Structure formats: structure tokens, C-alpha cells
């Protein structure tokens, strides 16, 4: 039996490239370690802006902007039928300062001034060194419109000298129109144009902003005027709207900031389509579409805590769209609904999608605390539970054709992920049925099925793998897999010690989190994020927080920032948005141990690290109310939990590691 503790695993030393700022942003001050390249995505309701940036050995910054328009689509309908165009530096209008060409300098491949710093916080802001242009300060910003199919780029010039300065941006307008026969609805026109262009003389202290916009339209002859200042204000307001609810307050500034950044990415990537708001993963591939894992399972349960109106509209809409495919023959629901809801993708067969949906929808309904919403969701939840019941084999576990990795790695006839999700969905359904005042027989049957499945999971999947007392991922599996963490997140702790040691072992833990399979370099952040939550739920707080801090520092301040990623090598670590929702759930369900059991009640098992004397979640919007949750160290063995709601404080003292049922 393997006895090596995760405490003995030496984590790689990290050399931060980025630094956290007092306003919550992060900044890379360029002072060596070049060249360096990275990419980031920012989204609004009608556009997504992907920026690949590279600072070369000379300190010059080169940008490639890919602008995605999710609701402007081509035929035939499929997952990737949106239109997208890429614009490099040489496509920009030329800019002069005192008759000297500044941008773009074809010989140098971009702006001819070395970059001083890059800042990220819902906007990408670039500052340049003024070695040659000592009289001019340049602020370069890129961001998407909040509600229009427009991405914007601004250059603010400020005269910081003592004599007048001439600045010029040439007028430029480029447009392309898609093939009429292959365009959905109408031909689509994409326009790149300069705004506020021309020649300006800046007196000392004066500023002026040139603008470039990238927009899509089906009516190029009647373009609306672009007001970059109003668009920037709207984007800033949306970021603040996302950040205001559900604020993490811990002694660790990196965790607080990473949590805030995760909220931005998880929530901004919601697209307003003809079928309603649809949360989309992004990554240049997945827009105006929903998935049973990314949306129904990963991010929607987070939205029930988030307090974000649009996030909750998108969650209810996602479940509504999936419910439209329920059928009396219990044929599987589609894995994804794409192209603004006009078609579906079933390419991987049943990936356990019904378990994903039942798990996410039941947790969402309980956490939201709205009986009308729960009544709308119940037919979908109960249908998905019945689908799974019909696919239980003779060993008592659910069979599915694959899992959320869709055959990239073997998953057998029955896998641990699908069964863990189904188990938790049954537990939630037993609570939810009681809240909906369904017959007692219906309420108890879900609890009984959950108990039977828990036993079957132990018998079917329980195994010693590579010397660890843990789980096999499928019946004939003999290699450690990252998804052995699933039982921990679902409240099954019989093999927690061996499982945690395996997760944090040399066999599975890599510099970027969990390898999907021991001996393989492929990693998917989603399993790392599930594991960190599950280890906290299992009570191994010190180990979990140690690895959580490492992971958060790497993702927020390291080489590829500032969000959780999808996978590598596939997708080149795209910042898919639902993974950021999973990061937030490490705290709501893991560190604070909130497990919804009723419309206004929750089991709370906070896991306060030994080095902390307090932690809190402020402005939680859940269980039909708004409240703060504070946890303080009372003495060596007890915690003080305070619920602040409507000007009143409700205090509970619990033994460290115990759970308590709280009515909010």
C-alpha cells in the first residue's frame, strides 16, 4: 500500500511574470524575460475578442485580434458556423506623432515603441515606453462591446511635455461581405474602420483618443455611430456588476483576486441569441450554443450563487432548451444545442449527458431557492433521472457510451464520472421533491436509489490502483485517472485518503495540475478544479489549500493568465468560460462547504485553514435571499459562523469539520 503523503510532493518553484495591483487588476511590467507570448479572450453579448499578443526580444508588442460574431452565421448550421475575422498590426491605419510614423511600422511588424506594461482586468491595456517620444504618453486599450457586435481598440494620446504636439491617424475603412448563398439569413458584412481619425494638435496637458472598431452588420448602408467612450463605460459597468455580488474575503490576496477574475470570465461569455441568452465556452469554437457538461453541469450551479441576472437567465434558458428534447421513448438528449438553438450535436453519443443535466439542474434549483423555477425544472430533472435508471446494468451502475472527454481516453461501458453525477442528482432530487411537496413515496425512492448506487459504486469501481486505495475509472481500468476525484465532490468519502494521496502524487500531479491519466502529459483543468473542491469537502483542508494556492498563482500571475483553462495540448489552454465557474465552486461548495438541501436551507461545512483566522463570502445571492457568510476561528477546535442578513446577525458555533444546517 502506498503511504507517501501529498505533503511530501515538492511543488515547482514559481516565478511570477504578473503582479497583483491594488485595484484588483494584474500588470506585467516588461523588464526582461523576453520574448513572451500569450492570449486572452473577452466577450460581450454579441461579440468575442480573442487577442494573441507577443512581446519580442526588443520589447516590441505584436497583436493579432480575432473577432468572433456568434449570431452572424453561415450555412450549414453546425457548432462552428459563426463568422470570425483576424486582424494583425499591419491592417491598422497609420498613426504619426510630429510627422514620425509610429504605427504600424511594417519594418518592425507593429508599433515602433517598446512596450512598458500590459494590464488585464476585463480590459487589455498596454502602456508604451516614451524613450523617443518623451512628450507623449500613449494608453492603448482593447475590449468588446457589452451588447453590440462590435470590438474596440482605443489609443489615447496625452501631451506630457511643454510644447504642442501633432498627432495624426489616417482614415481607414475596410469591409468584407460573406457569400450570399452560404450566409444564414442575409449576407454578413464585417467592417474595420477608424473613428475620430484625422490630425490633432495637442497643447501641453491635452489628450485625444483615436478609435478603431471591428463590427458585423447585415445593413452596411446604415451603420450606427460608434461612441467608444460610452462603450468603455458600459463595459466597465458590466465588469463591476459581475464583481459586486459574491465577494471572496480571505487573508490570501491571490485567491481573492483569482476568484474575482474567474467570475468575470464565467459570466461575461453569455451571448444574446434568437433563442435567448446562451452561455458559451468560447475559445474561437463554441458560441451561441450550450453543452450538457459546460453549461448544465459546470457553470449553472455557480450562477445560482452569483447574483447575476443574465447568468441566471442563461441557466434557466439552457435547461429549457434541453427539456425541448425530452421524449417518451427515453432516447438520449443531445450533448449540445448549437447555432443559436437551430440544430444539435450528438457526435459522441450518450456521454452521460442525462446525469450531467440532472446533477446541475437539481443543484441549481435548490440553490436558487425559487419554487416557480424549480417547478419548471422538475420535469427535466425527473426525466433525466428516469433515463439513467433505465441504463443501470446488472452490477447496479449506469452505463453510458462515453464521458465528457468523448473518447479521447477510454471510459468503458460504465464510468465513474457518470455514476458520481447520477448519485448526487438522486440526493438532490430527494431534497427537491420534498420542497415541491411531492408524494412521500416519490421523495423516498430517490434517496433509496442513491443509497443503492453508492454501494454499487464502491463494489464496481472501488480498487487499489498503483498502490493507492482508490477507484478504477471503468471496469478494466488499471491506470490512475484524474476523475477518481468525482466521489469526493459528491460526498462519498469511503476511499478519500487513498484517493487524495493518488491525486497529489507524482503519478498524477503535474506542473499544471492533474494529468488526465498517469504517464500522459495531457491535462484538462476541469478535473483539477473538481479535485480541489472534492479534497476540501473531504476535510483535507491543508493539503487542498496548498495545491489551490499553487494552482491559482500559476493561472493568475504566471505565464498564461488570468483564468482557468480548458486543456493542453488540445486547444492550447483556451480560456473556456465554464472552467472559471468550476473555480468559483471550489470556494462556495468546497472551502465554505455549502450543500443546498432546501429552497432556504443549506448544509454548511466550512474548512478554515490553520493559518487563517477568518474568511468570508459577502453579498451571496442564493436561497431566495441575499446574505453574507463569515467564518472565524473561535478557539482551537471550534468555528464561529455568522450569517448577516437584512441587518441582523445569526451566529452558530460548530466544531471544526462538523456541518450545520442553516436556514437563510
Buried (B, 14 or more C-beta within 10 A) or exposed (E): EBEBEBEEBEBEEBEBBBEBEEEBBBBBEBEEEBEBEBBBBBBBBBBBBBBBBBBBEEBBBBBBBBBBBBBBBBEEBBBBBBBBBEBBBEBBBBBBBBEEBBBBBEEBBBBBBBBBBBBBBBBBBBBBBBEEBEBBBBBBBBBBBBBBBBBBBBBBBBBBBEEEBEBBBBEBEBEEBBEEEEBBEEBBBBBBBBBBBEEBEBEEEEEBBBBBBBBBBBEBEEEEEBEBEEBBEBBBEBBEBBBEBBBBBBEBEBBBBBBBBBBBBBBBBBBBBEBBBBBBBBBBBBBBBBBBBBBBBBBBBBBBBBBBEBBBBBBBBBBBBBBEBBEEEBEBBBBBBBBBBBBBBBEBEBBBBBBBBBBBBBBBBBBBBBBEBBEBBBEBBBBBBEBBBEBBEEEBBBBBBBBBBBEBBBBBEBBBBBBBBBBBBBBBBBBBBBBBEBEEEBBEBBBEBBBBBBEBBBEBBBBBBBBBBBBBBBBEBEBBBBBBBBBBBBBBBBBBBBBBBBBBBEBBBBEBBBBBBBEBEBBBBBBBBBBBBBBBBBBBBEBBBBBBBBBBBBBBBBBBBBBBBBBBEEBEBBBBBBBBBBBBBBBBBBBBBBBBBBBBBBBBBBBBBEEBEBBBBBBBBBBEEBBBBBBBBBEEEEBBBBBBBEEEEEEEEBEBBEBBEBEB
